[in-house]
Amino acid sequence: MNQNKVKEVKKSSFKKNKDGKKVIGPNDVMSTEMLREYAQAMHKAQKEGKRAPRSAAESIPFKSMEENGIMNLGGGRYSIMMEFSDRNYIQADEYEQKDMWSEWCMFLNSLDLEAEFQMVFFNRKADVKALAKKLEMTAKDPENMKIVSELNDFQRKILKTGNKGIAKSRYFVITITEPYFRVKAKVEEITERIKNEFLEKMDVEARMLDGYERLSVLFMMLNPYNDEKFIFNWDAAKNGGISEKEQITNHAFEFGKRPNRFMIGSKYGCVSYLKLSASQISDRMLCDFLDLDSAITVSFHFKPISQEKALKSVKMLVSNLQKMVIDEQKAAARQGYGMENISPQLRRDVDAAEKLMDDVSQNDEKMFMVTITMVQMADSIQALERSYNSARSIATAQTCELIKLEHQQEDGFFTTLPLGNNRINVKRQLTTTSLGVFLPYKIKELMQFGDSLCMGQNKITGHIIMADVKTLANPNTLVLGTPGRGKSFSVKMMMIQTYMKLKDDILICDPEGEYGPLVNKLKGQIVHLSQSSSEHINPLHIDPDCDWSSDPIGNKCQLIMSIYEQILGPGKIGAYERSILDRCTQKLYKKFSVTKNVEDLPILEDLFNELAEQEEKEARYLRTSLEVYVHGSLNYFNHPTNVDMHNRVICFDIKELGEQLKNLAMLVVQETVWGRVTVNRNAGRYTRYFVDEFHLLLKEPQTATYSKEIWKRFRKWGGIPVGITQNVTDLLSSSEIQSIFYNSDCYILLGQASGDADILKETLKLSGEQYKCILTRNKGEGLFIFGGTILPFVNRIDENTEVYRTITTKVTEAADA
């Protein structure tokens, strides 16, 4: 009887599993009868050998865990645990790496002398099934079952191969010795300071884990290579006689049968310590350990030593070495050799000790007592030995030794767990610089849930990239790349996932007419804007369901003025003309503002007629200027809206419009999108607006101004704009348009021309390695920038799929689809 099969308790508030059975949650409160049944089932399983015996659980060296995450280690010692994120270290330039190292050393120097610290790096077999389920999309209709299945397979494949199927976590544990009544305040003080150090100075995210989260981590470590679900209940721990330790221990421990090996259940493990022999160690050693494709946990216990004690210790070392020098010199003299003759090793030791004295006394170096241990787990003895030998080779390459602990496997194992409890006496004094070489960084990953979309995989680690732009301060997105590098693929993958996974609306401005097949697949509405089209959008249309607090009539006044600037040219509309247009517009909407009936909405001809009623000569000028758009050859926009504007997916295809109407059409599309955003805001729905060939909108003053406003204000209205272009220079051509670039927190940078790549490197402060990523000629590769996270990515899907055939832009393939 494993933990999944502990007797389930029936209570209306309990969650249900996939079989509809109610199961215990961590915070569920159980009746006395329920607690008794739960305890009986647990103890029966222990007696029958189906769970670890109570003695195994009691051997774990902590007394209790509080719900807030404070662990009682006994003897007045308490620990808390934080999880922290990675940084882009290996892709940084040399000077940036030095800065990161300096920041890390400063952090180490800032640590409280009264506390003990532990860093734990935990690599385990990824639960691909659970992750895939969490990210899974569902088909909105039967016709898209195949596409959804392929997208789910695409994500599942990345999850299996990314990081060699290994899930990686990193933790920071702080242990303090305080009377219990001071513990909470001391914990808050230390954690707040450390979080600030991480977040503000090193751009690392850190958060404190609560009790349930800490126990979940321990459960994974104590039950290696098992997919068992962690079932835990605080009420059972407090009132049911089933300790936290019993609930996290499914399998018995076997220590002592072998001097340098142990077992947990049927799995084999060994604990080793790292003996540092070299004076110079590469900052890659920790990364190399963690790149092994096996279950491995690396732990660093370190405690700062006061400067007074450190200086005393170093002075004693120097004194002892000097005495050894004198003894060797005397021995040499007795044998007739010169006094300067001492062994090379002793001379090196003296030099190193004197340098250490200088470092500690003058160079802001602190001393730490350090213990470095490693736990490796495997399914068989042979696999365990292969894993150990691989790790030992990495240590040997750095002139260090990875040595299995003899007759200390149990203490070594519990020392390595993130408890903050060092139980072995294998310690080494290291300076800040020496400890700092074990920099806990490699490369950032991005794995968000919620409304996240798959953006491919990290090119270096293979890890899946899941990003939710709604979590950014500015979700505005730019997709940049030369033709043929995968812009359309990236954007269409975003559209498909948005449609299948989220409830957001999708609006598309399509100057090249390339999104039709995808929109049809998603049962969307394509609005063909051309002079020969029977589909029309009324520029003066207002949705009755819009947010009236946004002043939609005032917005139409602004649109009409922009239309006139488009017709007459920039700066041709003066104060007189603006007043006349404002007056006429207010009259046009007088009836509609009361009835909210779409039949009462005006069209351009109504404006034309209203201008005829005005006495000013400027009104006649405005009326004459509008005539060709009402009764002439350019009267396409002089019609009521006659297409379904309530579809979730709407594509505005302006490919067939002549040049005289194309700029006006883009202006009308932007205004129509604004209207849709205000309606969706009232309904609590997000709107994603994809603008292809974005540079076309930036060339005309009116559409450029509208675009700037969209990038500035969309976020507050639940809008997420996505600009797609190959022309980086257009985005930086003027200070006004530059605001679009700088008001974007998400960039998909595919292969760039060298000139554009140079501009992006300078503007976005890219490192040399990151710069190389955007010079690629490979399709579907580049840099993904998400807030402060910069990832090299690959985003390609098998060409023999329905997804690929739906989104391809290759003419021959599109024709066959």
C-alpha positions in Angstrom: 0.0 0.0 0.0 1.9 3.1 -1.2 1.0 6.6 -0.2 -1.4 7.0 -3.2 -3.5 4.3 -1.7 -3.8 5.5 1.8 -7.5 5.3 2.6 -9.3 8.2 1.0 -11.6 10.3 3.2 -15.0 11.5 2.1 -15.7 15.1 2.8 -17.5 17.6 0.6 -14.7 20.2 0.6 -12.0 17.7 -0.5 -10.7 17.8 -4.0 -11.5 14.9 -6.4 -9.0 13.0 -8.5 -9.6 11.9 -12.1 -11.6 9.0 -10.9 -14.0 11.2 -9.0 -12.7 10.1 -5.6 -12.1 12.6 -2.9 -8.6 12.8 -1.6 -6.9 14.6 1.3 -5.3 18.0 0.7 -2.6 19.6 2.9 -5.0 22.1 4.5 -8.1 19.9 4.8 -9.4 19.6 8.3 -10.4 16.0 9.3 -12.9 14.8 11.9 -11.6 12.6 14.7 -13.0 9.5 12.9 -11.2 10.5 9.7 -7.9 11.1 11.5 -8.2 7.7 13.2 -8.9 5.9 9.8 -6.0 7.8 8.1 -3.6 6.9 10.9 -4.7 3.2 11.0 -4.2 2.9 7.2 -0.7 4.5 7.5 0.4 2.3 10.4 -1.0 -0.9 8.8 1.0 -0.1 5.6 4.1 0.4 7.8 3.7 -3.0 9.5 3.1 -4.8 6.2 6.2 -3.3 4.7 4.4 -1.4 2.1 5.6 1.9 3.6 8.8 2.8 5.4 8.7 1.9 9.1 8.4 4.7 11.6 12.0 4.2 12.6 13.1 5.2 9.1 11.1 8.4 9.2 12.4 9.3 12.7 16.0 9.0 11.5 15.5 12.1 9.4 17.3 14.8 11.5 14.7 17.4 12.1 12.0 17.6 14.8 9.1 19.3 13.1 8.0 21.6 10.3 5.8 24.6 10.6 3.3 25.7 7.9 5.3 28.9 7.3 8.3 26.9 6.3 10.4 27.2 9.5 11.9 23.8 10.3 12.9 22.9 13.9 16.2 21.1 13.8 16.4 20.7 17.6 18.8 22.2 20.1 17.4 25.7 19.5 18.4 25.6 15.8 15.9 26.4 13.0 16.1 26.6 9.2 14.2 28.2 6.4 14.6 27.5 2.7 14.5 29.7 -0.4 14.3 28.8 -4.1 16.3 31.0 -6.5 16.5 31.4 -10.2 19.4 31.1 -12.6 21.2 33.8 -14.6 22.6 34.0 -18.1 26.2 33.4 -17.1 27.6 31.3 -19.9 26.2 33.6 -22.6 27.6 36.7 -21.0 30.7 38.5 -22.1 33.9 38.1 -20.1 33.5 41.4 -18.4 29.9 40.7 -17.5 30.9 37.3 -16.1 33.5 39.1 -13.9 30.7 41.5 -12.7 28.5 38.5 -11.9 31.3 36.9 -10.0 32.1 40.1 -8.1 28.4 40.5 -7.2 28.3 36.9 -5.9 31.4 37.4 -3.8 30.0 40.6 -2.3 26.8 38.7 -1.5 28.9 36.0 0.3 30.8 38.7 2.2 27.5 40.2 3.4 26.2 37.0 5.0 25.4 37.0 8.7 28.1 35.7 10.9 25.6 34.3 13.3 23.9 32.0 10.7 24.9 28.9 8.8 24.1 28.6 5.1 23.6 25.8 2.6 23.2 25.8 -1.2 21.5 22.7 -2.7 21.3 21.8 -6.4 18.8 19.1 -7.0 18.7 17.2 -10.4 16.0 14.6 -10.7 14.1 12.7 -13.4 11.5 15.1 -14.8 7.9 14.1 -14.4 7.1 14.6 -18.1 3.7 13.1 -17.9 2.5 15.6 -15.2 4.1 18.6 -16.9 2.7 17.7 -20.2 -0.8 17.4 -18.6 -0.4 20.8 -17.0 0.5 22.4 -20.4 -2.0 20.4 -22.4 -4.3 22.1 -24.9 -7.8 20.9 -25.8 -9.5 21.1 -29.1 -12.3 23.8 -29.4 -14.0 21.7 -32.1 -13.6 18.1 -33.6 -12.0 19.5 -36.8 -8.9 20.7 -34.9 -8.3 17.5 -32.9 -5.3 16.6 -35.0 -3.7 20.0 -34.7 -4.2 20.0 -30.9 -2.8 16.5 -30.7 0.3 17.5 -32.7 0.9 20.6 -30.6 0.6 18.5 -27.4 3.1 16.0 -28.9 5.4 18.9 -29.8 5.5 20.1 -26.2 5.8 16.6 -24.8 8.8 15.8 -27.1 10.6 18.9 -25.9 9.8 18.1 -22.2 11.3 14.6 -22.7 14.5 15.8 -24.4 15.1 19.1 -22.7 17.9 19.0 -20.1 18.2 15.3 -21.0 15.0 14.6 -19.2 16.3 16.1 -16.0 14.4 18.6 -13.9 16.7 21.1 -12.0 16.1 23.1 -8.9 18.3 25.3 -6.7 17.8 26.2 -3.1 19.4 28.3 -0.4 18.9 27.2 3.2 19.6 29.5 6.2 20.0 28.0 9.7 19.9 30.2 12.8 20.3 29.5 16.5 17.8 31.6 18.5 15.2 31.2 21.3 11.9 30.2 19.7 10.2 33.5 20.4 12.8 35.4 18.4 13.0 33.0 15.5 10.2 34.5 13.3 11.5 38.0 13.5 15.1 36.9 12.8 14.0 34.8 9.9 12.1 37.7 8.4 15.1 40.0 8.8 17.5 37.6 7.2 15.3 36.5 4.3 14.3 40.1 3.5 17.9 41.1 3.3 18.9 38.1 1.2 16.0 38.5 -1.1 16.9 42.2 -1.6 20.5 41.2 -2.3 19.4 38.6 -4.9 16.8 40.7 -6.6 18.2 44.2 -6.5 21.9 43.5 -7.0 22.1 40.3 -8.9 18.9 40.2 -10.9 18.0 36.8 -9.4 14.5 35.9 -8.3 14.2 34.4 -4.9 11.3 33.3 -2.8 10.8 31.6 0.6 9.2 28.1 0.5 6.4 27.4 2.9 6.2 24.2 4.9 4.3 22.1 2.4 6.7 23.1 -0.4 9.7 22.2 1.7 8.2 18.8 2.5 7.4 18.3 -1.2 11.1 18.8 -2.1 12.1 16.3 0.7 9.5 13.8 -0.5 11.1 13.9 -4.0 14.5 13.4 -2.6 13.5 10.6 -0.3 11.5 8.7 -3.0 13.9 8.9 -6.0 12.8 7.6 -9.4 9.2 7.3 -8.3 6.2 9.1 -9.8 4.2 8.7 -6.7 2.0 11.7 -5.8 2.8 13.5 -2.5 -0.2 13.3 -0.2 0.2 15.3 3.0 -2.1 16.7 5.6 -1.2 19.2 8.4 -4.2 18.1 10.5 -2.9 14.6 10.5 0.6 15.8 11.6 -0.8 18.0 14.4 -3.7 16.0 15.7 -3.5 12.5 14.1 -0.2 11.3 15.5 1.3 11.0 12.0 4.4 13.2 11.9 5.5 15.2 8.9 8.5 12.9 8.5 6.2 9.8 8.3 4.1 11.4 5.6 7.2 12.2 3.4 8.8 8.7 3.8 7.4 6.1 1.5 10.5 3.8 1.3 12.8 2.3 3.9 16.5 3.4 4.2 19.2 0.8 4.2 22.4 2.3 5.6 25.4 0.4 7.0 25.4 -2.9 4.9 28.0 -1.3 2.6 30.6 1.2 3.9 30.2 3.5 0.8 26.7 2.8 -0.6 23.1 2.8 0.6 19.6 2.0 -0.6 16.2 3.8 -0.5 13.6 1.2 -1.4 15.0 -0.6 -4.4 17.2 2.3 -5.6 20.9 2.6 -5.0 22.8 5.7 -3.8 26.2 6.9 -2.7 27.4 10.1 -0.9 30.8 11.6 -1.8 32.6 14.7 -0.6 34.6 17.0 -2.8 38.3 17.5 -1.7 39.7 20.7 -3.1 43.4 20.3 -3.9 44.0 22.8 -6.7 44.7 26.5 -6.1 42.8 27.4 -9.3 39.4 25.9 -10.1 37.3 26.5 -13.1 34.0 28.3 -12.7 32.6 25.5 -14.9 33.0 22.7 -12.5 29.7 23.0 -10.7 27.9 23.4 -14.1 29.7 20.3 -15.4 28.5 18.3 -12.3 24.9 19.5 -12.9 25.0 18.7 -16.6 25.3 15.0 -15.9 22.3 13.1 -17.2 21.6 11.4 -13.9 19.9 12.0 -10.5 22.3 14.1 -8.5 22.2 16.5 -5.5 25.1 18.8 -4.8 25.3 20.5 -1.4 27.5 23.3 -0.1 27.4 24.0 3.6 29.3 27.1 4.6 29.6 29.3 7.7 31.3 32.7 7.7 34.2 33.0 10.2 34.7 36.3 11.9 37.7 38.3 10.7 39.3 38.0 14.2 39.2 34.2 14.1 40.1 34.1 10.4 43.3 36.3 11.0 44.2 34.2 14.1 43.9 31.0 12.1 45.9 32.3 9.1 48.6 33.7 11.4 49.0 30.4 13.0 49.3 28.7 9.6 51.9 31.1 8.5 53.8 30.7 11.8 53.7 26.9 11.5 55.0 27.0 7.9 57.8 29.5 8.9 58.8 27.1 11.6 58.9 24.3 9.1 61.1 26.5 6.8 63.5 27.1 9.7 63.7 23.4 10.5 64.4 22.5 6.9 67.1 25.3 6.6 68.8 23.9 9.8 68.7 20.4 8.4 70.2 21.7 5.1 73.0 23.5 7.0 73.9 20.4 9.0 74.4 18.6 5.7 76.5 21.3 4.2 73.9 22.9 2.0 72.9 26.6 1.8 70.3 28.0 4.1 68.1 28.9 1.1 67.5 25.3 0.2 64.0 24.2 1.1 61.6 21.9 -0.7 59.6 23.5 -3.6 56.3 22.3 -2.1 57.1 24.0 1.2 58.0 27.2 -0.6 54.7 27.1 -2.5 52.8 26.5 0.7 54.5 29.5 2.4 53.8 31.7 -0.6 50.1 30.6 -0.6 49.8 31.2 3.1 51.3 34.7 2.9 49.0 35.6 0.0 46.1 34.3 2.1 47.2 36.6 4.9 47.2 39.6 2.6 43.8 38.6 1.2 42.2 38.3 4.6 43.9 41.4 6.2 43.8 43.8 3.2 41.8 42.6 0.3 38.3 42.3 1.8 38.4 38.5 1.8 36.4 36.6 4.4 36.9 33.0 5.5 34.3 30.3 5.4 34.1 26.7 6.8 32.9 24.7 3.8 31.6 21.2 3.3 30.8 20.0 -0.2 28.9 16.8 -0.7 27.2 15.0 -3.5 24.4 12.4 -3.5 23.9 10.2 -6.6 21.0 7.8 -7.1 20.4 5.1 -9.7 18.3 2.0 -10.5 21.3 -0.3 -10.4 24.8 -0.6 -8.9 26.3 -0.5 -12.4 24.4 2.7 -13.3 25.4 4.2 -9.9 29.1 3.5 -10.6 28.9 5.0 -14.1 27.4 8.1 -12.6 30.0 8.3 -9.9 32.9 7.8 -12.3 31.6 10.5 -14.6 31.4 13.0 -11.7 34.8 11.9 -10.4 36.3 12.5 -13.8 35.0 16.1 -13.7 36.7 16.6 -10.3 39.9 15.0 -11.4 40.1 17.3 -14.5 40.2 20.2 -12.0 42.9 18.5 -9.9 40.4 17.8 -7.2 39.1 14.5 -5.7 35.5 13.2 -5.4 35.8 10.7 -2.5 33.0 8.4 -1.3 32.3 8.7 2.4 33.3 5.6 4.3 30.9 4.5 7.0 29.3 7.9 7.0 26.7 7.4 4.2 23.7 8.1 6.4 25.2 11.3 7.9 26.4 12.3 4.5 22.9 11.8 2.9 21.1 13.8 5.5 23.8 16.5 5.3 23.1 16.8 1.6 19.3 17.2 2.1 18.2 20.8 2.2 17.7 20.8 6.0 20.5 23.1 7.0 22.0 20.4 9.2 25.7 19.5 8.6 26.4 16.2 10.2 29.8 15.3 8.9 33.2 16.7 10.0 34.7 17.1 6.5 35.3 20.8 6.4 37.7 23.1 4.5 38.5 26.7 5.1 38.0 28.7 2.0 38.2 32.4 1.2 35.4 34.4 -0.4 37.3 34.1 -3.8 37.7 30.3 -3.5 34.1 29.7 -2.5 32.9 32.3 -5.1 34.3 30.1 -7.9 31.3 27.8 -7.3 29.0 30.4 -9.0 25.5 29.0 -8.9 24.6 30.2 -12.4 24.5 28.8 -15.9 21.6 30.1 -18.0 18.1 31.2 -17.3 15.1 29.1 -18.1 11.6 30.3 -18.6 8.8 27.9 -17.5 5.5 29.7 -16.7 2.1 28.2 -16.4 -1.2 29.9 -16.4 -1.8 31.6 -19.8 1.7 30.7 -21.1 2.5 29.8 -24.7 5.2 27.5 -26.0 7.9 29.6 -27.6 10.2 26.7 -28.6 13.1 25.4 -26.6 16.3 26.8 -25.1 19.0 26.2 -27.7 21.6 25.5 -25.1 19.8 23.3 -22.6 16.9 22.1 -24.8 14.5 23.1 -22.0 11.0 24.1 -23.1 10.2 27.8 -23.1 6.8 28.7 -21.7 6.0 32.4 -21.5 2.9 34.3 -20.4 3.2 37.9 -21.6 0.4 39.0 -19.3 2.9 38.7 -16.5 5.1 41.4 -18.0 4.8 45.1 -17.1 4.4 45.7 -20.9 3.1 42.7 -22.8 3.7 44.5 -26.1 5.7 42.2 -28.4 7.9 42.7 -31.5 8.8 39.9 -33.9 11.9 40.9 -35.9 13.7 39.0 -38.6 14.7 39.0 -42.3 12.5 37.2 -44.8 12.6 33.4 -44.6 13.9 33.3 -41.0 10.5 32.2 -39.4 8.6 35.3 -38.4 5.3 34.0 -39.8 5.9 30.6 -38.2 6.5 32.1 -34.8 3.5 34.3 -35.0 1.1 31.6 -36.3 2.2 29.2 -33.6 1.3 31.9 -31.1 -2.1 32.4 -32.7 -2.9 28.6 -32.8 -2.0 28.2 -29.2 -3.9 31.3 -28.1 -7.0 29.9 -29.9 -6.7 26.4 -28.5 -5.5 27.2 -25.0 -6.9 30.6 -24.0 -10.1 32.7 -24.3 -8.3 35.7 -25.8 -9.6 37.2 -29.0 -7.3 37.3 -32.0 -7.2 40.3 -34.5 -4.9 40.4 -37.5 -3.9 43.2 -39.8 -2.8 41.3 -42.9 -1.2 43.4 -45.7 0.0 40.4 -47.7 -3.1 38.2 -47.5 -1.1 35.2 -45.9 -3.2 34.4 -42.8 -6.3 33.3 -44.6 -5.7 29.5 -44.4 -5.0 29.6 -40.7 -8.0 31.9 -40.0 -10.3 29.5 -41.9 -8.9 26.6 -39.9 -9.8 28.4 -36.7 -13.3 29.2 -38.1 -12.5 32.9 -38.0 -13.8 35.8 -40.0 -11.7 37.2 -42.9 -12.6 40.7 -43.9 -11.4 41.3 -47.5 -10.9 45.1 -47.8 -10.8 46.0 -51.5 -12.8 48.3 -53.8 -14.4 45.3 -55.4 -15.3 43.6 -52.1 -18.8 43.3 -50.9 -17.5 43.1 -47.3 -17.4 46.5 -45.6 -16.3 48.1 -42.3 -17.9 51.4 -41.4 -15.1 53.7 -40.1 -17.8 55.4 -38.0 -19.1 52.2 -36.4 -19.4 52.0 -32.6 -20.2 48.8 -30.9 -23.1 49.4 -28.5 -21.4 47.1 -26.0 -18.3 49.2 -25.9 -17.0 50.8 -22.7 -18.7 54.2 -22.9 -16.4 55.6 -20.2 -13.7 55.5 -22.9 -15.5 58.3 -24.8 -16.1 56.4 -28.1 -17.7 59.5 -29.8 -14.6 61.6 -28.9 -12.4 58.9 -30.3 -14.4 59.0 -33.6 -13.9 62.7 -33.7 -10.1 62.0 -33.5 -10.5 59.4 -36.2 -12.3 61.7 -38.6 -9.5 64.3 -38.1 -6.9 61.7 -38.8 -8.8 60.6 -41.9 -8.7 64.2 -43.2 -5.0 64.5 -42.4 -4.6 61.3 -44.5 -6.7 62.8 -47.3 -5.2 66.4 -47.3 -1.8 65.7 -45.8 -0.2 66.4 -42.4 -0.7 69.9 -41.0 -3.5 70.8 -43.4 -6.2 70.7 -40.7 -6.3 73.8 -38.6 -8.3 74.9 -35.6 -11.3 76.1 -37.7 -11.6 72.8 -39.4 -11.2 70.8 -36.2 -14.0 72.7 -34.5 -16.3 72.2 -37.5 -15.6 68.4 -37.6 -16.0 68.1 -33.9 -19.4 69.9 -34.0 -20.6 67.7 -36.9 -19.5 64.5 -35.3 -21.4 65.2 -32.1 -24.5 65.8 -34.1 -24.1 62.6 -36.1 -24.1 60.4 -33.0 -26.8 62.3 -31.1 -29.5 59.7 -31.9 -27.3 56.6 -31.5 -26.0 57.8 -28.1 -29.6 57.5 -26.9 -30.9 54.4 -28.7 -27.6 52.4 -29.0 -29.2 50.9 -32.1 -26.7 50.1 -34.9 -29.2 51.2 -37.5 -28.8 54.7 -36.1 -25.0 54.7 -36.7 -23.8 57.3 -39.3 -21.6 56.6 -42.3 -19.3 58.9 -44.2 -22.2 60.2 -46.4 -23.9 61.4 -43.3 -20.8 63.5 -42.4 -20.7 64.7 -46.0 -24.3 65.9 -45.7 -23.8 67.4 -42.3 -21.0 69.5 -43.6 -23.3 70.9 -46.2 -25.4 72.3 -43.4 -22.6 74.3 -42.0 -22.1 78.0 -43.0 -18.3 78.3 -42.9 -16.3 78.2 -46.1 -14.0 75.8 -44.4 -16.9 73.4 -44.2 -17.4 73.5 -47.9 -13.7 72.8 -48.4 -14.0 69.8 -46.0 -17.1 68.5 -47.8 -15.5 68.8 -51.3 -12.4 66.9 -50.0 -14.6 64.1 -48.8 -16.7 63.8 -52.0 -14.5 61.2 -53.8 -14.8 59.0 -50.7 -18.6 59.2 -50.7 -19.8 59.5 -54.3 -16.5 58.9 -56.2 -14.3 56.0 -57.1 -12.9 55.7 -53.6 -16.2 55.2 -51.8 -15.4 51.7 -50.4 -15.7 52.9 -46.8 -19.0 54.7 -47.3 -21.1 51.6 -46.2 -22.4 50.2 -42.9 -20.5 47.3 -41.4 -21.8 44.1 -42.8 -19.4 41.4 -41.5 -19.5 39.4 -38.3 -17.3 41.5 -35.9 -18.0 39.3 -32.9 -16.0 36.3 -34.1 -13.0 35.4 -31.8 -10.6 35.5 -34.8 -10.8 38.3 -37.3 -8.3 38.9 -40.1 -8.3 42.3 -42.0 -6.9 41.4 -45.4 -5.9 44.6 -47.2 -3.7 43.1 -49.8 -6.0 44.0 -52.8 -6.6 47.6 -51.8 -5.1 50.2 -54.0 -2.4 52.5 -52.7 -4.9 55.5 -52.4 -7.0 53.5 -49.9 -4.4 51.3 -48.2 -3.2 53.9 -45.7 -6.8 54.9 -44.9 -7.6 51.2 -44.5 -4.9 50.7 -42.0 -6.1 53.7 -40.1 -9.7 52.3 -40.1 -8.5 48.8 -39.0 -6.6 50.3 -36.1 -9.7 52.2 -35.0 -11.8 49.1 -35.4 -9.4 47.2 -33.2 -9.6 49.9 -30.5 -13.3 49.5 -30.5 -13.1 45.7 -30.1 -10.6 46.2 -27.2 -13.0 48.4 -25.3 -15.8 45.9 -25.8 -13.6 43.0 -24.6 -12.4 45.0 -21.6 -16.0 45.3 -20.4 -16.3 41.5 -20.9 -13.1 40.8 -19.0 -11.4 39.3 -22.1 -7.9 40.0 -23.5 -7.4 41.0 -27.2 -4.3 40.0 -29.1 -3.6 42.2 -32.1 -1.1 40.9 -34.7 0.2 43.6 -37.1 2.2 42.1 -40.0 4.5 44.3 -42.1 4.4 46.7 -39.2 6.8 49.1 -40.8 4.0 50.1 -43.3 2.1 51.6 -40.4 5.1 53.5 -39.2 5.7 55.3 -42.5 2.5 57.4 -42.4 2.2 60.0 -39.6 -1.4 59.1 -38.8 -1.0 55.4 -38.5 2.4 55.8 -36.8 0.7 58.0 -34.2 -2.1 55.5 -33.7 0.5 52.7 -33.3 2.3 54.7 -30.7 -0.9 55.1 -28.8 -1.7 51.4 -29.0 1.8 50.5 -27.6 1.3 53.1 -24.9 -2.3 52.4 -23.8 -3.3 48.9 -24.9 -2.1 47.2 -21.7 -4.5 49.1 -19.5 -7.4 47.9 -21.7 -6.4 44.3 -21.9 -4.8 44.6 -25.3 -1.7 42.8 -26.4 -0.2 44.1 -29.6 2.3 42.1 -31.6 4.3 44.0 -34.3 5.9 41.9 -37.1 8.5 43.4 -39.3 11.9 42.9 -41.0 12.8 46.6 -40.7 14.5 47.4 -37.4 15.6 50.8 -38.6 11.9 51.9 -39.1 11.3 51.2 -35.4 14.1 53.5 -34.4 13.7 56.2 -37.2 12.4 58.9 -34.9 12.1 59.6 -31.2 8.3 59.2 -31.4 8.4 55.8 -33.1 11.3 54.7 -30.8 8.8 54.7 -27.9 7.1 51.7 -29.6 10.4 49.8 -29.4 11.1 50.8 -25.8 7.5 50.1 -24.7 7.9 46.5 -25.6 9.0 43.9 -23.0 8.9 40.9 -25.3 11.0 40.5 -28.4 11.4 37.5 -30.8 14.6 38.2 -32.6 15.1 35.8 -35.5 18.0 36.0 -38.1 18.9 39.6 -38.8 20.9 41.4 -41.5 24.3 42.4 -40.0 23.4 46.1 -39.9 20.1 45.5 -38.0 21.9 43.0 -35.7 24.4 45.7 -34.9 21.6 48.1 -34.0 19.9 45.6 -31.8 23.1 44.7 -30.0 23.7 48.3 -29.1 20.1 49.1 -28.3 19.3 46.0 -26.2 22.8 45.7 -24.7 23.4 42.1 -26.0 26.5 40.2 -25.2 28.8 38.8 -28.0 27.3 35.3 -27.7 23.7 36.7 -27.8 24.7 38.8 -30.8 25.8 35.7 -32.7 22.4 34.2 -32.1 20.7 36.9 -34.1 23.1 36.6 -37.0 22.0 33.0 -37.6 20.9 32.0 -41.0 18.9 29.0 -39.6 15.1 29.3 -39.8 13.3 29.3 -36.5 16.3 30.3 -34.4 17.3 33.4 -32.6 16.9 35.2 -29.2 13.7 35.4 -27.1 13.7 38.4 -24.8 11.1 38.3 -22.1 11.5 41.2 -19.6 14.9 40.7 -18.2 15.3 37.2 -19.4 17.3 36.6 -22.7 17.2 33.1 -24.1 18.7 31.6 -27.3 15.9 29.6 -28.8 14.9 27.1 -31.5 11.3 26.9 -32.6 10.7 24.4 -35.4 8.0 21.7 -35.9 8.1 18.6 -38.1 7.1 19.4 -41.7 5.1 16.2 -41.9 2.3 17.6 -39.6 -1.0 19.2 -40.0 0.2 22.1 -37.9 3.1 22.8 -40.4 0.9 22.5 -43.4 -1.6 25.0 -41.8 1.0 27.7 -41.1 3.6 27.3 -43.9 4.2 30.3 -46.1 6.0 28.4 -48.8 3.9 28.7 -52.0 4.1 25.1 -53.1 3.4 23.7 -49.6 0.6 26.1 -49.0 -1.0 25.1 -52.2 -0.9 21.4 -51.2 -2.3 22.1 -47.7 
